[in-house]
Each structure stands twice: as C-alpha cells, then as structure tokens.
Amino acid sequence: MKILGIILIVLGLLFTIYTGIDFKIEESVVELGDIEVTREKEKEVNWSPLLGAAAMVIGGVIVFVGSRKTREG
C-alpha cells in the first residue's frame, strides 16, 4: 500500500511540474491511388496543476495510513 502512495506522490509531482503535453499526428487529406497527401496536425493535452497537488495529498495520506498500520500490527 505504501508503494501505491509513493507512486501517487511522484506522479502528482510530475503532473504539477508538467501541466500538459504536445504531440503531432499525421492525418491523410487526399488519397488518389498510390498518391497520398498528408498533413501534420499539432494537438495538446492540458491539465490543472491542482490535479497533481491532489494526487500528492492522496499519496501522502496512503503512505501515512500504511505506515501507521504496520507500526500497530
């Protein structure tokens, strides 16, 4: 359970630092027999840094609860 919390903390940190990604896709515009005309289209996916902060908080709670259970039992 602690490992899940640590993973969430690391992912949350990455989501807070990097608030989006850009990538290109190639899409076909015209196809005439063996000839194909394509174009590159840029897309981006963005998210709020609050998503990363929330993941870090949840990961911290999981690590804290996991460490308390191992000490008690």
Secondary structure, DSSP 8 states (H G I E B T S, - for coil): -HHHHHHHHHHHHHHHH--EEEEEEEEEEEEETTEEEEEEEEEEEE--HHHHHHHHHHHHHHHHHHHHHHHH-
